């Protein structure tokens, strides 16, 4: 079975770019051509129109993790118990929400500015559960969400079934006014194709390391060449160690997802011809599910602590897990109805906060999207460009104040602890897979 991302297959390929070769120089180097790197390049081009800006990516640009996520534009997170209004963690939740709302607005602005067609739907999404016991403190959560500017509504039973076209979910909080959905591969492809003329992009260029050279320059080496720049922005997220940054406090998670064929007219009518929707579980390892505008069902119900790609045999097993999740929600769908199955990586941290830092003179980096890469990545790209240009802003100061990813134990203790935690969370989420 091929590992083919359904989003990328639908978005199609952009024109192929050259591989970096020989010795080159630039004013700015951006490593990573996902959402963060491309937004950084756009911002740098606007701030420094006479500068030469170079972006490199290890594979095809706009086809990595940024194109493989579930397409949730996060403006409001599901609040944890300690973050509820009146609790000690609310102050931090309030700051995080302000950052997320600005990040969500950044996505909207990019879509309008660059004319990106990416199936954007500003209709919110659901925090939904099959087991009502896994959605607690509902009234307090509604008050908390409303206090930070969200629109929030509790739904259950028949009312929820009419919204989603499935009786699998028994309780949910719909959350809007900042939360949205889009087709991620179309969004990041749109950012790629709108790059200004003073940005040069090299694909299939694996940076093997950074080294300090004379006159304040940093040299990035690849197999076929090198590039020297005074300012380097590392936008690799889960793969930040490839640049030589090993102490970011973040770690990789591998997720797998499947996308079905479009529902037939008969099947769609049986759901009640519902509007497209997205569901996030309240449990860390619960399923993420979407009904897309073209009537496909996407499901992501596996997550693992690992950085290497799954083998084809391993991916087949994950696909079978997807089928179980699909049939809980839509019994008429089986493995034969899945058109695409793929993997992708996200970068997580122990605290849920990012690594966002000036690593050394001329080197800046960000990692740790914690599952909110569409919005956070869009904002981070702009802010990283701003910070590396010597600028500041209230939102940059807020991001820097919260950028404390937390301490991670050394390997193999990290590996053992992460795997044990994943097993515990999988058990807790078993009704939501």
C-alpha positions in Angstrom: 0.0 0.0 0.0 1.3 3.4 -1.0 1.7 6.2 1.6 -0.2 8.9 -0.4 -1.7 12.0 1.3 -5.2 12.6 0.0 -4.9 16.3 0.6 -1.8 16.6 -1.6 -3.3 14.3 -4.3 -6.3 16.6 -4.5 -4.2 19.8 -4.4 -1.8 18.7 -7.2 1.8 19.5 -7.7 3.4 22.8 -8.2 6.2 23.3 -10.7 9.4 21.5 -9.6 12.2 23.7 -8.3 15.9 23.1 -8.6 18.2 21.5 -6.0 20.7 23.7 -4.3 24.2 23.2 -5.9 27.5 25.0 -5.6 28.4 27.7 -3.2 25.9 30.5 -2.8 25.2 33.5 -0.7 22.0 35.1 0.5 20.9 37.8 2.9 18.4 35.4 4.6 18.1 31.7 4.6 14.9 29.9 5.7 15.2 26.1 6.3 11.9 24.4 5.7 9.2 25.2 3.1 6.1 24.3 5.2 3.6 26.8 6.5 6.1 28.5 9.0 9.0 28.7 6.5 6.8 30.1 3.7 5.1 32.6 5.9 8.5 33.7 7.2 9.8 34.1 3.6 6.7 36.2 2.7 7.2 38.5 5.6 11.0 38.8 5.0 10.3 39.7 1.4 7.9 42.4 2.5 10.2 43.8 5.1 13.4 43.6 3.0 12.4 44.0 -0.7 16.0 44.4 -1.9 17.3 41.4 0.0 18.0 37.9 -1.5 15.9 35.4 0.5 16.5 31.7 0.0 14.3 28.9 1.2 15.4 25.2 1.1 13.4 22.1 1.8 14.6 18.5 2.2 11.8 17.2 -0.1 9.2 18.8 -2.4 8.1 22.1 -1.0 4.7 22.4 0.6 4.3 18.6 0.7 5.6 17.8 4.2 3.8 17.8 7.5 2.2 21.2 6.8 0.2 19.6 4.0 -0.6 16.4 5.9 -2.4 17.7 8.9 -6.2 17.6 9.5 -6.8 21.2 8.5 -8.1 22.6 11.8 -7.5 26.4 12.1 -7.3 26.7 15.9 -8.4 29.9 17.5 -9.8 28.4 20.7 -8.4 25.3 22.4 -10.6 23.0 24.5 -9.8 24.2 28.1 -8.4 21.9 30.6 -9.9 21.7 34.1 -7.2 23.9 35.6 -7.7 26.5 32.9 -11.4 27.1 33.6 -12.5 30.6 34.5 -11.7 31.2 38.2 -8.9 28.6 38.3 -5.2 29.3 38.5 -4.5 28.3 34.9 -7.0 30.7 33.4 -4.6 33.6 33.1 -2.3 31.5 31.0 -5.2 30.1 28.9 -6.3 33.7 28.3 -2.9 34.6 26.9 -2.7 31.4 24.8 -6.1 32.1 23.4 -5.1 35.6 22.4 -2.1 34.2 20.6 -4.3 31.6 18.9 -6.9 34.2 17.8 -4.2 36.3 16.3 -2.8 33.2 14.6 -6.2 32.3 13.3 -6.6 35.8 11.9 -3.2 35.5 10.2 -4.5 32.5 8.2 -7.5 34.4 7.1 -5.3 37.4 6.0 -2.9 35.2 4.1 -5.8 33.5 2.2 -7.3 36.9 1.2 -4.0 38.5 0.4 -2.7 35.7 -1.8 -6.1 34.7 -3.2 -5.7 31.1 -2.0 -8.6 28.7 -2.7 -8.4 26.1 0.1 -12.0 25.2 1.0 -11.9 27.5 3.9 -14.9 27.3 6.2 -15.3 29.8 9.0 -18.0 27.7 10.7 -16.2 26.5 13.9 -15.9 22.8 14.8 -16.8 20.4 17.6 -15.2 19.0 20.8 -17.2 15.8 20.7 -17.3 12.5 22.6 -19.0 9.1 22.3 -18.8 8.7 26.1 -20.4 11.7 27.8 -18.3 11.1 30.9 -15.3 12.3 28.8 -16.8 15.8 28.4 -16.9 17.2 32.0 -17.5 20.7 33.5 -19.6 21.7 30.5 -21.1 24.8 32.0 -17.8 26.0 33.2 -16.2 25.3 29.8 -18.9 27.3 28.1 -18.3 30.3 30.4 -14.6 30.0 29.9 -14.8 29.9 26.1 -17.3 32.8 26.1 -15.0 34.8 28.4 -12.1 34.6 25.9 -14.3 35.6 22.9 -15.4 32.3 21.5 -18.9 31.3 20.5 -19.8 28.1 22.3 -22.8 25.8 22.4 -23.5 22.5 24.1 -25.2 19.8 22.0 -26.2 16.3 22.8 -28.4 13.4 21.6 -30.7 14.0 18.7 -29.7 17.6 18.2 -26.0 16.6 17.8 -26.9 13.7 15.5 -28.7 16.1 13.2 -25.6 18.2 13.0 -23.1 15.4 12.3 -25.2 12.8 10.5 -24.0 10.1 12.9 -25.2 8.8 16.2 -21.8 7.9 17.4 -21.2 11.1 19.2 -23.4 11.7 22.3 -22.2 15.1 23.6 -20.2 18.0 22.2 -19.3 21.6 22.5 -19.4 23.5 19.2 -16.9 26.3 19.2 -16.7 29.1 16.7 -15.6 32.7 16.3 -12.0 31.9 15.6 -12.1 28.1 14.9 -12.2 27.1 11.2 -11.5 24.3 8.7 -9.5 24.2 5.5 -7.8 21.9 3.0 -4.2 22.1 4.3 -2.3 21.1 1.2 -4.2 23.7 -0.9 -3.4 26.3 1.7 0.4 25.6 1.9 0.5 25.2 -1.9 -1.1 28.6 -2.2 1.6 30.1 0.0 4.3 28.5 -2.1 2.9 29.7 -5.4 2.5 33.3 -4.1 6.2 33.7 -3.1 7.6 37.1 -4.2 10.3 37.4 -6.8 13.1 38.1 -4.3 12.6 34.7 -2.8 14.5 31.7 -4.3 13.4 28.2 -3.4 15.4 25.0 -3.6 13.8 21.6 -3.2 15.2 18.2 -2.5 18.0 19.9 -0.6 18.9 18.2 2.7 20.8 20.6 5.0 23.3 18.5 6.9 24.5 21.1 9.3 25.2 24.7 10.2 28.6 26.2 10.8 29.9 29.6 11.8 32.2 31.3 9.2 33.8 34.7 9.0 32.2 38.1 9.0 29.2 37.0 11.0 28.0 34.6 8.4 26.4 31.1 8.9 27.0 28.4 6.3 24.4 25.7 5.7 25.8 22.7 4.1 24.0 20.2 1.8 25.1 17.2 -0.2 25.6 19.2 -3.4 26.4 22.6 -2.2 26.3 25.2 0.5 24.8 28.6 1.2 26.1 31.4 3.4 23.7 33.9 5.0 23.9 36.4 7.9 20.5 35.4 9.2 19.1 31.8 9.3 15.6 30.9 10.2 15.1 27.2 11.1 11.5 26.2 10.5 11.6 22.4 10.7 9.2 21.8 13.6 9.4 18.0 14.3 12.7 17.7 12.4 14.5 20.6 14.1 17.4 18.2 15.2 18.4 18.0 11.5 19.8 21.5 11.8 21.9 20.6 14.8 19.5 22.0 17.4 19.1 19.2 19.9 17.8 21.0 23.0 14.5 22.4 21.9 12.5 20.6 24.5 10.3 19.2 21.7 9.8 15.7 20.4 8.2 14.2 17.2 4.9 12.4 17.0 3.9 10.4 14.0 0.2 10.4 13.0 -1.6 8.4 10.3 -4.9 9.3 8.6 -7.2 8.0 5.9 -9.6 9.8 3.4 -12.5 8.0 1.9 -14.1 8.3 -1.5 -16.9 10.9 -1.7 -20.2 9.7 -0.3 -22.8 8.8 -2.9 -26.0 10.9 -3.1 -27.9 8.1 -1.3 -25.3 7.9 1.5 -25.2 11.6 1.9 -28.9 11.9 2.1 -28.9 9.2 4.7 -26.7 11.4 6.9 -29.3 14.1 6.6 -27.3 16.0 4.0 -25.4 17.7 6.8 -23.0 20.7 6.4 -19.2 19.9 6.4 -17.9 19.5 9.9 -14.8 18.8 12.0 -14.6 16.9 15.3 -11.7 17.0 17.8 -11.8 14.6 20.7 -11.4 15.8 24.3 -8.9 13.0 24.9 -5.3 13.3 23.5 -5.4 10.1 21.5 -9.1 10.2 20.5 -10.0 10.4 16.9 -9.9 13.5 14.7 -12.7 13.3 12.1 -13.9 15.5 9.3 -16.7 15.5 6.7 -15.3 17.5 3.9 -17.1 19.9 1.5 -16.8 17.2 -1.2 -18.5 14.6 1.1 -15.4 12.6 2.0 -14.7 11.4 5.5 -11.2 11.9 7.0 -10.2 10.1 10.1 -7.0 10.2 12.2 -7.1 7.9 15.2 -3.5 6.8 15.7 -0.6 8.7 17.1 2.9 7.4 18.1 6.1 8.7 19.5 8.5 8.2 16.7 10.3 10.2 14.0 10.9 7.5 11.3 8.2 6.8 8.7 6.0 3.8 9.1 6.7 0.8 6.7 4.0 -0.2 4.3 3.1 -3.2 6.4 2.8 -0.9 9.5 0.7 1.5 7.6 -1.7 -1.3 6.6 -2.3 -2.0 10.3 -3.0 1.7 10.9 -5.4 1.7 8.0 -7.3 -1.2 9.6 -7.6 0.9 12.8 -9.0 3.7 10.7 -11.7 1.4 9.3 -12.8 0.5 12.8 -13.2 4.2 13.6 -15.1 4.8 10.4 -17.5 2.0 10.9 -18.3 3.2 14.4 -19.5 6.5 12.9 -20.7 5.4 9.4 -21.3 1.6 9.3 -21.7 1.6 5.6 -18.1 2.6 5.0 -15.4 -0.1 4.8 -11.8 -0.5 3.8 -12.8 -0.6 0.2 -14.1 2.9 0.5 -10.8 4.4 1.6 -8.9 6.1 -1.3 -5.9 7.5 0.6 -3.9 6.6 3.7 -0.8 8.6 4.8 1.4 9.6 7.7 2.7 12.9 8.9 4.7 14.3 11.9 3.9 17.0 14.4 6.2 18.5 17.0 5.0 18.3 20.6 6.3 19.5 23.9 5.8 18.5 27.5 4.1 21.8 28.5 2.1 22.3 25.3 4.1 25.4 24.6 6.6 26.0 21.8 10.3 26.5 21.5 10.7 29.9 20.0 14.2 31.4 20.3 17.2 33.2 19.1 19.5 30.1 19.3 22.7 32.1 18.7 23.7 35.2 16.8 22.1 35.0 13.4 20.2 31.8 14.0 16.5 31.7 15.0 14.2 28.7 15.3 10.7 27.6 16.3 9.2 24.1 17.0 6.4 22.6 19.0 3.1 23.2 17.2 1.4 20.7 19.5 -1.2 19.9 16.8 -2.1 23.5 16.0 0.3 24.0 13.1 -1.9 25.7 10.5 -2.6 28.8 12.6 0.4 28.8 14.9 2.8 28.1 11.9 1.3 31.0 10.0 1.8 33.4 12.9 5.2 32.0 13.9 6.6 32.6 10.4 5.7 36.3 10.6 7.0 36.7 14.1 10.3 34.8 13.5 10.9 37.2 10.5 10.1 40.1 12.7 12.3 39.0 15.6 15.3 38.2 13.3 14.9 41.7 11.8 15.3 43.3 15.2 11.6 44.2 15.5 9.1 43.6 18.3 5.4 43.7 19.0 3.0 42.9 21.8 2.1 39.5 20.2 5.7 38.6 19.8 6.3 39.4 23.4 3.4 37.2 24.4 4.7 34.3 22.4 8.1 34.7 23.9 6.7 34.8 27.4 4.8 31.5 26.8 7.6 29.7 24.9 8.6 27.3 27.6 8.4 23.8 26.2 9.5 22.2 29.5 12.3 19.8 30.4 12.7 16.5 28.7 14.6 13.6 30.2 17.6 12.2 28.2 17.2 9.1 26.0 16.4 6.3 26.7 14.3 7.6 29.6 12.4 9.9 27.2 11.6 7.0 24.9 10.4 4.7 27.7 8.4 7.5 29.4 6.8 8.6 26.2 5.8 5.1 25.1 4.3 4.4 28.6 2.3 7.7 28.5 1.0 6.9 25.0 -0.2 3.5 26.2 -2.1 5.0 29.1 -3.7 7.7 26.9 -4.7 5.1 24.4 -6.6 3.2 27.1 -8.3 6.3 28.3 -9.3 7.2 24.8 -10.5 3.7 23.7 -14.2 4.8 23.4 -13.2 7.8 21.3 -11.1 6.1 18.7 
